[in-house]
Amino acid sequence: MAKFCVLTQRRNEPNQQIWINSQQYFDQVPPRIWNFYIGGYQVCQKWMKDRKGRELNFDEISHYPNIVSIISETIKMMTDIADFLKNMAISVKISFVKK
């Protein structure tokens, strides 16, 4: 098996791939996940930058898709909360109008 070494990070948007060198990539990284920020950091990009120039071990190779999955679930939960709060605001507004 070839070494999984982070030499670059190039995004192939149509295929949802993050290339780390000329032969290897992580796939299924949609734009909404790639562009997700926490505390001013673009999480997926920061993780790659922190490992630039070195070989990834098995745990790191397995960890990256987990990060992508967790961010996906976080975005879903944030959307659900925002929708709930929006509906609550509408409900509260209606109850004030009725009285």
Order of alpha helices (4+ residues) and beta strands (2+ residues): beta-beta-beta-alpha-beta-beta-alpha-alpha
